[in-house]
Amino acid sequence: MSWRRATRKAVAVLSRRADVPWFPVLVGLCAFLGAITLTLPTELLVAIAVLMNPSRWIAISLWAVIGATLASLGLYLAFHHLGWELLIEWYPDIARSKFWAYSIRYLSEYGSIALFLVIALPFPIPKTPALAFVAIYRLPIFEVTLAIGLGELVRNVVYAYFVSRFPRRFADLYAAAMDTNTEEPRLAKEQVLAESGKKPEVRR
């Protein structure tokens, strides 16, 4: 499943339940599923969920962190037991990747600290190869768990905060994540703009 299709499915599930008390828990579940299947970036999910319910950005980001961290630990254990074969199967061109070369260098020198920095970076870079490296070289699971959890916390809380403070700047992201063959993207963007206090533009 592509990340666009996964995003639209997540949006469809979340948009119908944005006002329920357990909405952040549902976001956490979606974060777990998206991370464990490598189909949906957690930060994208957090941004969309916060646009749906900006007042609960703290709970949304924290539950997303829990879900993504558990998924990352699951991937860590999978790489830990299956090793290079699983990594090459998922990333056949990994050996020629500059990011992989840098990851090996810094992870070898700095271990869990480097893993924390890779996870915490708010950029769309592949984090799974770094996770695979620390699993194959068997860094202590406590250090790995702490590095992943803190990295996810920093990245997703920062995303959630900025989306909650500046929702108008992320309205296009919400619309792009929805089905482009319906009126829902335009209506979703107008809703975000209306809630943020800005009158949406009228198409002629």
BELWOCOR-V352204 format. One record per pair of residues at least 6 apart in sequence whose C-alpha atoms are under 6 Angstrom apart, sorted by the first residue. I is the first residue (numbers start at 1). GAP is how many residues later the second one is. If there is no record, write none. Layout:
i = {I	I}
gap = {GAP	GAP}
//
This chain:
i = {3	3	8	8	24	24	24	25	27	28	28	28	29	31	31	31	31	32	32	32	34	35	35	36	43	47	48	50	54	57	61	61	65	65	69	76	79	79	80	80	83	107	112	112	116	116	116	119	120	120	120	120	122	168	171	175	175	175	178	190	193}
gap = {36	37	169	170	35	36	39	38	37	35	36	39	38	11	33	36	37	35	36	39	6	33	36	35	113	113	126	7	110	103	95	96	87	88	80	59	53	56	55	56	53	7	32	35	31	32	35	32	31	32	34	35	33	25	18	10	13	14	7	10	7}
//
